[in-house]
Structure formats: C-alpha cells, structure tokens
Amino acid sequence: MSAQPSEPPPSNEELDRRLHAVEEFQHHILPGKVDAVAYGLSLVHADVRAIRKTQEQQGEALVSLANTQGRHGEMLAEILRRLPAPPG
C-alpha cells in the first residue's frame, strides 16, 4: 500500500482564525445554549413534580377506595348473614 500524502500543517493565520472561532463560541454562543438547557431542565423538573403529586393523590384515592370497598364488603356480609335462609 502506498502512504497517503499528509496535509500541510495549518498556518498561523488559520490557527488564529480557528482560535477566534472557538473563543467566539465559548463566550457568545455557549452561554446561551447552557441557559436554554437549564431552562429546559427546569421545565422537566416542574413537570416531574406535578406528575409525582398527581400520583400521590391518585394513590391516596385508591387507598381510600379500597378501604371503602372493604367496609362495603363487610356490610354486605352482615346483610347476607341476617337474611333468612333460602327455602328449600
């Protein structure tokens, strides 16, 4: 196999241009992106808190419903116990 010719190293002017572009990104663009990500995370956090609160409320409602159904079952059993035996 033949060796690929390597590219010449970049000139000082090219390196200065690249450095300036990185600094521009770091100082002007990156902070805006970081702020946008932080804002997005705050929205997700608020949504997760709301979902957890809703789940807790639904869990409490289910426990209450289960307790009520248990009491209803006990009352039905008492009603059936008091009913006269079927003829026959």
C-alpha positions in Angstrom: 0.0 0.0 0.0 1.1 3.5 -0.7 1.1 6.1 2.1 -1.4 8.9 1.8 0.1 12.3 1.4 -0.4 14.2 4.7 -1.9 17.7 4.7 0.5 20.5 5.5 0.1 21.9 9.0 -2.2 24.9 9.2 -0.7 28.3 9.0 -0.6 30.7 12.0 -3.3 32.8 10.4 -5.5 29.7 10.1 -4.8 28.7 13.7 -5.6 32.3 14.8 -8.9 32.1 12.9 -9.8 28.8 14.4 -8.9 30.0 17.9 -11.0 33.1 17.4 -14.0 31.0 16.3 -13.7 28.8 19.4 -13.4 31.8 21.7 -16.5 33.3 19.9 -18.4 30.1 20.5 -17.3 29.9 24.1 -18.1 33.5 25.0 -21.2 34.2 23.0 -23.0 31.1 21.8 -22.2 28.5 24.5 -23.7 30.5 27.4 -27.0 30.9 25.5 -27.1 27.1 24.9 -26.3 26.4 28.6 -29.1 28.8 29.6 -31.5 27.1 27.2 -30.6 23.6 28.6 -31.0 24.9 32.2 -34.4 26.3 31.3 -35.5 23.1 29.6 -34.4 21.1 32.7 -36.4 23.4 35.0 -39.5 22.7 32.9 -38.9 19.0 33.1 -38.3 19.2 36.9 -41.6 21.1 37.3 -43.4 18.5 35.2 -42.0 15.6 37.2 -43.0 17.3 40.4 -46.5 17.7 39.1 -46.7 14.1 38.0 -45.5 12.9 41.3 -48.0 15.0 43.1 -50.8 13.6 40.9 -49.6 10.0 41.5 -49.6 10.6 45.3 -53.1 12.0 45.1 -54.3 9.0 43.0 -52.6 6.6 45.4 -54.4 8.2 48.3 -57.7 8.0 46.4 -57.1 4.3 45.6 -56.3 3.5 49.3 -59.5 5.3 50.3 -61.5 3.4 47.7 -60.0 0.1 48.9 -61.0 0.9 52.5 -64.5 1.9 51.4 -64.9 -1.3 49.4 -63.7 -3.3 52.4 -66.3 -1.7 54.6 -69.0 -2.3 51.9 -68.0 -5.9 51.7 -68.3 -6.2 55.5 -71.8 -4.6 55.4 -72.9 -6.9 52.6 -71.7 -9.9 54.5 -73.7 -8.7 57.5 -76.8 -8.2 55.4 -76.4 -11.7 53.9 -76.0 -13.2 57.4 -79.2 -11.5 58.6 -81.3 -12.7 55.6 -83.4 -15.7 56.2 -82.1 -19.0 54.7 -83.5 -19.7 51.3 -86.5 -22.0 51.2 -85.8 -25.5 50.3 
